[in-house]
């Protein structure tokens, strides 16, 4: 959209480096001054409603400020990512959007959203409103697709969920080339500056959304699509942070994400052994994630994510790994710099280093760099 000349706002979470990165217009972060101006503009309204500033959560404040900023910046289109679920998420306060897009629905935040795909999909489906078009893919989990279709029918909304065939023509640690087609699109040799097998599904969803927008007479040229895909910025989603030793970071933090990461590593660097730097939150499905990554591991260095309330201590993570794989070399690290230095010292040309398990771990790596 930005490549077409539209002014595009993006609200997403969580942040990796700075909270301001969650609010962007044409890839530019909101300034500190604009953030404070937005807060000052909203606060009197909140107070007139009989609320104190502290009655509004940090995420809700960020979302409200983003809406004010987008208005002041005159954005043409706004992309709003739901923070948690959909039914009670702050982003669900808006009126019907032009498109309501559902990425892959998997088990995550089960303590809040529910412990089954059906329960989670039900929460997420509540962002469907009369007047929108809902977009997803036919290869959603069947239970999720059933829920989305039911909610769309109840709201009188069209659910677009085509079956897409996506072929990965090239896959490297820094980019990929994909050919894909469905009933709605037909593209060959699309070049992306992101990588990972899981991105093929994400691309299919993007191309479906583009096709639907074109049906709505939104101007998006083929050249715009091709150029835009080569300029995608998705920090810490299977991102190369150092070439030698090859060091990748990915924020996989649930079983589905870890399966996608391991599958992509296997396809991208076949035969390479993985030295993992791993830190996780205690409220995640830790055992299932470990069962997925352990078969690839030459060695694991555990760290404690910088979240005192939710972090699983590195020593406890080490213990859990040893219970699952008693002969695996696992070491507890005091912090990320120590873990990274240890991984680099143990690296050989047959290895890659992968940092994963949590957004908080990726943030700590970004704070020190990979050098």
GIHU-V276537 format. One record per residue. N is the residue number from 1. RES is the residue in three letters. PSI is psi in radians with two decimals (999 if undefined). BURIAL is I if it has 9 or more other C-alpha atoms within 8 Angstrom, else O. Layout:
BEGIN
n->N res->RES psi->PSI burial->BURIAL
n->N res->RES psi->PSI burial->BURIAL
END
This chain:
BEGIN
n->1 res->UNK psi->-0.77 burial->I
n->2 res->UNK psi->-0.68 burial->I
n->3 res->UNK psi->-0.43 burial->I
n->4 res->UNK psi->-0.20 burial->I
n->5 res->UNK psi->-0.01 burial->O
n->6 res->UNK psi->2.69 burial->I
n->7 res->UNK psi->2.01 burial->I
n->8 res->UNK psi->2.16 burial->I
n->9 res->UNK psi->2.54 burial->I
n->10 res->UNK psi->2.24 burial->I
n->11 res->UNK psi->2.08 burial->I
n->12 res->UNK psi->2.88 burial->I
n->13 res->UNK psi->2.82 burial->O
n->14 res->UNK psi->3.06 burial->O
n->15 res->UNK psi->2.72 burial->I
n->16 res->UNK psi->-0.84 burial->I
n->17 res->UNK psi->-0.82 burial->O
n->18 res->UNK psi->2.45 burial->O
n->19 res->UNK psi->-0.45 burial->O
n->20 res->UNK psi->-0.36 burial->I
n->21 res->UNK psi->-0.25 burial->I
n->22 res->UNK psi->-0.32 burial->I
n->23 res->UNK psi->1.95 burial->I
n->24 res->UNK psi->2.56 burial->I
n->25 res->UNK psi->2.12 burial->I
n->26 res->UNK psi->0.82 burial->O
n->27 res->UNK psi->0.21 burial->O
n->28 res->UNK psi->2.23 burial->O
n->29 res->UNK psi->2.68 burial->I
n->30 res->UNK psi->2.46 burial->I
n->31 res->UNK psi->2.80 burial->O
n->32 res->UNK psi->-0.67 burial->O
n->33 res->UNK psi->-0.76 burial->O
n->34 res->UNK psi->-0.62 burial->I
n->35 res->UNK psi->-0.81 burial->I
n->36 res->UNK psi->-0.64 burial->O
n->37 res->UNK psi->-0.71 burial->O
n->38 res->UNK psi->-0.74 burial->I
n->39 res->UNK psi->-0.80 burial->I
n->40 res->UNK psi->-0.54 burial->O
n->41 res->UNK psi->-0.59 burial->O
n->42 res->UNK psi->-0.59 burial->I
n->43 res->UNK psi->-0.79 burial->I
n->44 res->UNK psi->-0.59 burial->O
n->45 res->UNK psi->-0.76 burial->O
n->46 res->UNK psi->-0.75 burial->I
n->47 res->UNK psi->-0.63 burial->I
n->48 res->UNK psi->-0.39 burial->O
n->49 res->UNK psi->0.05 burial->O
n->50 res->UNK psi->0.35 burial->O
n->51 res->UNK psi->2.63 burial->O
n->52 res->UNK psi->2.78 burial->O
n->53 res->UNK psi->-0.60 burial->O
n->54 res->UNK psi->-0.17 burial->O
n->55 res->UNK psi->-0.26 burial->O
n->56 res->UNK psi->2.26 burial->O
n->57 res->UNK psi->2.86 burial->O
n->58 res->UNK psi->-0.76 burial->O
n->59 res->UNK psi->-0.73 burial->O
n->60 res->UNK psi->-0.69 burial->I
n->61 res->UNK psi->-0.77 burial->I
n->62 res->UNK psi->-0.72 burial->I
n->63 res->UNK psi->-0.77 burial->I
n->64 res->UNK psi->-0.76 burial->I
n->65 res->UNK psi->-0.65 burial->I
n->66 res->UNK psi->-0.72 burial->I
n->67 res->UNK psi->-0.75 burial->O
n->68 res->UNK psi->-0.77 burial->I
n->69 res->UNK psi->-0.76 burial->I
n->70 res->UNK psi->-0.72 burial->I
n->71 res->UNK psi->-0.81 burial->O
n->72 res->UNK psi->-0.51 burial->O
n->73 res->UNK psi->-0.12 burial->O
n->74 res->UNK psi->0.76 burial->O
n->75 res->UNK psi->2.56 burial->I
n->76 res->UNK psi->-0.76 burial->O
n->77 res->UNK psi->2.51 burial->O
n->78 res->UNK psi->2.31 burial->I
n->79 res->UNK psi->2.02 burial->O
n->80 res->UNK psi->2.07 burial->O
n->81 res->UNK psi->2.20 burial->O
n->82 res->UNK psi->2.43 burial->I
n->83 res->UNK psi->-0.76 burial->I
n->84 res->UNK psi->1.88 burial->O
n->85 res->UNK psi->-2.19 burial->I
n->86 res->UNK psi->-0.81 burial->I
n->87 res->UNK psi->-0.89 burial->I
n->88 res->UNK psi->0.23 burial->O
n->89 res->UNK psi->2.54 burial->I
n->90 res->UNK psi->-0.62 burial->I
n->91 res->UNK psi->-0.28 burial->I
n->92 res->UNK psi->0.01 burial->I
n->93 res->UNK psi->-0.24 burial->O
n->94 res->UNK psi->2.84 burial->O
n->95 res->UNK psi->3.13 burial->O
n->96 res->UNK psi->2.18 burial->I
n->97 res->UNK psi->2.93 burial->O
n->98 res->UNK psi->-0.72 burial->O
n->99 res->UNK psi->2.49 burial->I
n->100 res->UNK psi->1.96 burial->I
n->101 res->UNK psi->2.28 burial->O
n->102 res->UNK psi->1.98 burial->O
n->103 res->UNK psi->-3.04 burial->O
n->104 res->UNK psi->2.28 burial->O
n->105 res->UNK psi->2.13 burial->I
n->106 res->UNK psi->3.04 burial->O
n->107 res->UNK psi->2.04 burial->I
n->108 res->UNK psi->2.67 burial->O
n->109 res->UNK psi->0.74 burial->I
n->110 res->UNK psi->-0.47 burial->I
n->111 res->UNK psi->-0.41 burial->O
n->112 res->UNK psi->-0.76 burial->O
n->113 res->UNK psi->-0.30 burial->I
n->114 res->UNK psi->2.79 burial->I
n->115 res->UNK psi->0.24 burial->I
n->116 res->UNK psi->2.78 burial->O
n->117 res->UNK psi->-0.68 burial->I
n->118 res->UNK psi->-0.78 burial->I
n->119 res->UNK psi->-0.76 burial->I
n->120 res->UNK psi->-0.76 burial->I
n->121 res->UNK psi->-0.62 burial->I
n->122 res->UNK psi->-0.78 burial->I
n->123 res->UNK psi->-0.83 burial->I
n->124 res->UNK psi->-0.59 burial->I
n->125 res->UNK psi->-0.32 burial->I
n->126 res->UNK psi->0.00 burial->I
n->127 res->UNK psi->-0.12 burial->I
n->128 res->UNK psi->2.19 burial->I
n->129 res->UNK psi->2.62 burial->I
n->130 res->UNK psi->2.33 burial->O
n->131 res->UNK psi->-0.13 burial->O
n->132 res->UNK psi->3.05 burial->I
n->133 res->UNK psi->2.22 burial->I
n->134 res->UNK psi->2.37 burial->I
n->135 res->UNK psi->2.30 burial->I
n->136 res->UNK psi->-2.86 burial->I
n->137 res->UNK psi->2.67 burial->I
n->138 res->UNK psi->-0.36 burial->I
n->139 res->UNK psi->0.37 burial->O
n->140 res->UNK psi->2.78 burial->I
n->141 res->UNK psi->2.36 burial->I
n->142 res->UNK psi->-0.72 burial->O
n->143 res->UNK psi->-0.67 burial->O
n->144 res->UNK psi->-0.75 burial->I
n->145 res->UNK psi->-0.67 burial->I
n->146 res->UNK psi->-0.77 burial->O
n->147 res->UNK psi->-0.80 burial->I
n->148 res->UNK psi->-0.72 burial->I
n->149 res->UNK psi->-0.71 burial->I
n->150 res->UNK psi->-0.78 burial->O
n->151 res->UNK psi->-0.69 burial->I
n->152 res->UNK psi->-0.74 burial->I
n->153 res->UNK psi->-0.73 burial->I
n->154 res->UNK psi->-0.56 burial->O
n->155 res->UNK psi->-0.01 burial->I
n->156 res->UNK psi->0.64 burial->O
n->157 res->UNK psi->2.50 burial->I
n->158 res->UNK psi->2.23 burial->I
n->159 res->UNK psi->2.04 burial->I
n->160 res->UNK psi->2.03 burial->I
n->161 res->UNK psi->1.26 burial->O
n->162 res->UNK psi->2.68 burial->I
n->163 res->UNK psi->2.16 burial->I
n->164 res->UNK psi->2.51 burial->I
n->165 res->UNK psi->2.02 burial->O
n->166 res->UNK psi->2.17 burial->I
n->167 res->UNK psi->2.16 burial->O
n->168 res->UNK psi->1.93 burial->I
n->169 res->UNK psi->-0.50 burial->I
n->170 res->UNK psi->2.43 burial->O
n->171 res->UNK psi->2.05 burial->I
n->172 res->UNK psi->3.02 burial->I
n->173 res->UNK psi->-0.17 burial->I
n->174 res->UNK psi->-0.33 burial->I
n->175 res->UNK psi->3.04 burial->I
n->176 res->UNK psi->2.79 burial->I
n->177 res->UNK psi->2.27 burial->I
n->178 res->UNK psi->2.46 burial->I
n->179 res->UNK psi->2.32 burial->I
n->180 res->UNK psi->2.63 burial->I
n->181 res->UNK psi->2.74 burial->I
n->182 res->UNK psi->-2.97 burial->I
n->183 res->UNK psi->-0.33 burial->O
n->184 res->UNK psi->-0.30 burial->O
n->185 res->UNK psi->2.81 burial->I
n->186 res->UNK psi->1.83 burial->O
n->187 res->UNK psi->2.48 burial->O
n->188 res->UNK psi->2.51 burial->O
n->189 res->UNK psi->0.92 burial->O
n->190 res->UNK psi->2.23 burial->I
n->191 res->UNK psi->2.26 burial->I
n->192 res->UNK psi->2.46 burial->I
n->193 res->UNK psi->0.53 burial->I
n->194 res->UNK psi->2.93 burial->I
n->195 res->UNK psi->2.91 burial->I
n->196 res->UNK psi->2.35 burial->I
n->197 res->UNK psi->-0.61 burial->I
n->198 res->UNK psi->-0.37 burial->I
n->199 res->UNK psi->-0.34 burial->I
n->200 res->UNK psi->-0.73 burial->I
n->201 res->UNK psi->-0.73 burial->I
n->202 res->UNK psi->-0.70 burial->I
n->203 res->UNK psi->-0.73 burial->O
n->204 res->UNK psi->-0.68 burial->I
n->205 res->UNK psi->-0.72 burial->I
n->206 res->UNK psi->-0.81 burial->O
n->207 res->UNK psi->-0.57 burial->I
n->208 res->UNK psi->-0.78 burial->I
n->209 res->UNK psi->-0.73 burial->I
n->210 res->UNK psi->-0.77 burial->I
n->211 res->UNK psi->-0.71 burial->I
n->212 res->UNK psi->-0.72 burial->O
n->213 res->UNK psi->-0.68 burial->I
n->214 res->UNK psi->-0.65 burial->I
n->215 res->UNK psi->-0.49 burial->O
n->216 res->UNK psi->0.23 burial->O
n->217 res->UNK psi->0.44 burial->O
n->218 res->UNK psi->2.26 burial->O
n->219 res->UNK psi->2.00 burial->O
n->220 res->UNK psi->1.88 burial->I
n->221 res->UNK psi->2.82 burial->O
n->222 res->UNK psi->-0.73 burial->O
n->223 res->UNK psi->-0.65 burial->O
n->224 res->UNK psi->-0.77 burial->I
n->225 res->UNK psi->-0.84 burial->I
n->226 res->UNK psi->-0.78 burial->I
n->227 res->UNK psi->-0.74 burial->I
n->228 res->UNK psi->-0.68 burial->I
n->229 res->UNK psi->-0.47 burial->I
n->230 res->UNK psi->-0.09 burial->I
n->231 res->UNK psi->0.32 burial->O
n->232 res->UNK psi->2.43 burial->I
n->233 res->UNK psi->1.89 burial->O
n->234 res->UNK psi->1.36 burial->O
n->235 res->UNK psi->2.38 burial->O
n->236 res->UNK psi->0.34 burial->I
n->237 res->UNK psi->1.57 burial->I
n->238 res->UNK psi->1.06 burial->I
n->239 res->UNK psi->2.32 burial->I
n->240 res->UNK psi->2.16 burial->I
n->241 res->UNK psi->-0.20 burial->I
n->242 res->UNK psi->2.42 burial->I
n->243 res->UNK psi->-0.72 burial->O
n->244 res->UNK psi->1.98 burial->O
n->245 res->UNK psi->2.56 burial->I
n->246 res->UNK psi->2.04 burial->I
n->247 res->UNK psi->2.16 burial->I
n->248 res->UNK psi->2.61 burial->I
n->249 res->UNK psi->2.41 burial->I
n->250 res->UNK psi->2.39 burial->I
n->251 res->UNK psi->0.40 burial->I
n->252 res->UNK psi->2.18 burial->I
n->253 res->UNK psi->0.26 burial->I
n->254 res->UNK psi->2.93 burial->I
n->255 res->UNK psi->-0.72 burial->I
n->256 res->UNK psi->-0.77 burial->O
n->257 res->UNK psi->-0.68 burial->I
n->258 res->UNK psi->-0.66 burial->I
n->259 res->UNK psi->-0.72 burial->I
n->260 res->UNK psi->-0.72 burial->I
n->261 res->UNK psi->-0.87 burial->I
n->262 res->UNK psi->-0.72 burial->I
n->263 res->UNK psi->-0.74 burial->I
n->264 res->UNK psi->-0.71 burial->I
n->265 res->UNK psi->-0.74 burial->I
n->266 res->UNK psi->-0.69 burial->I
n->267 res->UNK psi->-0.59 burial->I
n->268 res->UNK psi->-0.72 burial->I
n->269 res->UNK psi->1.16 burial->O
n->270 res->UNK psi->2.43 burial->O
n->271 res->UNK psi->-0.21 burial->O
n->272 res->UNK psi->2.50 burial->O
n->273 res->UNK psi->2.57 burial->I
n->274 res->UNK psi->2.19 burial->I
n->275 res->UNK psi->1.98 burial->I
n->276 res->UNK psi->2.42 burial->I
n->277 res->UNK psi->1.99 burial->I
n->278 res->UNK psi->2.30 burial->I
n->279 res->UNK psi->2.39 burial->I
n->280 res->UNK psi->2.85 burial->I
n->281 res->UNK psi->2.55 burial->I
n->282 res->UNK psi->-0.40 burial->O
n->283 res->UNK psi->0.22 burial->O
n->284 res->UNK psi->2.94 burial->I
n->285 res->UNK psi->1.31 burial->O
n->286 res->UNK psi->-0.79 burial->I
n->287 res->UNK psi->-0.78 burial->O
n->288 res->UNK psi->-0.67 burial->O
n->289 res->UNK psi->-0.76 burial->I
n->290 res->UNK psi->-0.71 burial->I
n->291 res->UNK psi->-0.50 burial->I
n->292 res->UNK psi->-0.74 burial->I
n->293 res->UNK psi->-0.45 burial->I
n->294 res->UNK psi->-0.71 burial->O
n->295 res->UNK psi->-0.36 burial->O
n->296 res->UNK psi->-0.16 burial->O
n->297 res->UNK psi->2.25 burial->I
n->298 res->UNK psi->-0.64 burial->I
n->299 res->UNK psi->2.61 burial->I
n->300 res->UNK psi->2.26 burial->I
n->301 res->UNK psi->2.14 burial->I
n->302 res->UNK psi->2.52 burial->I
n->303 res->UNK psi->2.82 burial->I
n->304 res->UNK psi->2.04 burial->I
n->305 res->UNK psi->2.61 burial->I
n->306 res->UNK psi->1.16 burial->O
n->307 res->UNK psi->1.53 burial->O
n->308 res->UNK psi->-0.57 burial->O
n->309 res->UNK psi->-0.54 burial->O
n->310 res->UNK psi->-0.22 burial->O
n->311 res->UNK psi->2.46 burial->I
n->312 res->UNK psi->2.08 burial->I
n->313 res->UNK psi->2.51 burial->I
n->314 res->UNK psi->-0.68 burial->I
n->315 res->UNK psi->-0.65 burial->O
n->316 res->UNK psi->-0.68 burial->O
n->317 res->UNK psi->-0.73 burial->I
n->318 res->UNK psi->-0.77 burial->I
n->319 res->UNK psi->-0.75 burial->O
n->320 res->UNK psi->-0.68 burial->I
n->321 res->UNK psi->-0.75 burial->I
n->322 res->UNK psi->-0.57 burial->I
n->323 res->UNK psi->-0.60 burial->O
n->324 res->UNK psi->-0.55 burial->O
n->325 res->UNK psi->1.42 burial->O
n->326 res->UNK psi->-0.46 burial->O
n->327 res->UNK psi->-0.08 burial->O
n->328 res->UNK psi->2.44 burial->I
n->329 res->UNK psi->1.89 burial->O
n->330 res->UNK psi->2.32 burial->I
n->331 res->UNK psi->2.41 burial->O
n->332 res->UNK psi->2.22 burial->I
n->333 res->UNK psi->2.62 burial->I
n->334 res->UNK psi->-0.49 burial->O
n->335 res->UNK psi->3.05 burial->O
n->336 res->UNK psi->-0.79 burial->I
n->337 res->UNK psi->-0.71 burial->O
n->338 res->UNK psi->-0.73 burial->I
n->339 res->UNK psi->-0.78 burial->I
n->340 res->UNK psi->-0.77 burial->I
n->341 res->UNK psi->-0.71 burial->O
n->342 res->UNK psi->-0.72 burial->O
n->343 res->UNK psi->-0.74 burial->I
n->344 res->UNK psi->-0.61 burial->I
n->345 res->UNK psi->-0.52 burial->O
n->346 res->UNK psi->-0.06 burial->O
n->347 res->UNK psi->2.48 burial->I
n->348 res->UNK psi->3.03 burial->O
n->349 res->UNK psi->-0.24 burial->O
n->350 res->UNK psi->0.08 burial->O
n->351 res->UNK psi->2.78 burial->I
n->352 res->UNK psi->2.68 burial->I
n->353 res->UNK psi->2.26 burial->I
n->354 res->UNK psi->2.18 burial->I
n->355 res->UNK psi->2.21 burial->I
n->356 res->UNK psi->3.13 burial->I
n->357 res->UNK psi->-0.39 burial->I
n->358 res->UNK psi->2.64 burial->I
n->359 res->UNK psi->-0.58 burial->I
n->360 res->UNK psi->-0.63 burial->I
n->361 res->UNK psi->-0.75 burial->I
n->362 res->UNK psi->-0.66 burial->I
n->363 res->UNK psi->-0.70 burial->I
n->364 res->UNK psi->-0.62 burial->I
n->365 res->UNK psi->-0.75 burial->I
n->366 res->UNK psi->-0.56 burial->I
n->367 res->UNK psi->-0.50 burial->O
n->368 res->UNK psi->-0.30 burial->O
n->369 res->UNK psi->2.94 burial->O
n->370 res->UNK psi->-0.03 burial->I
n->371 res->UNK psi->999 burial->O
END
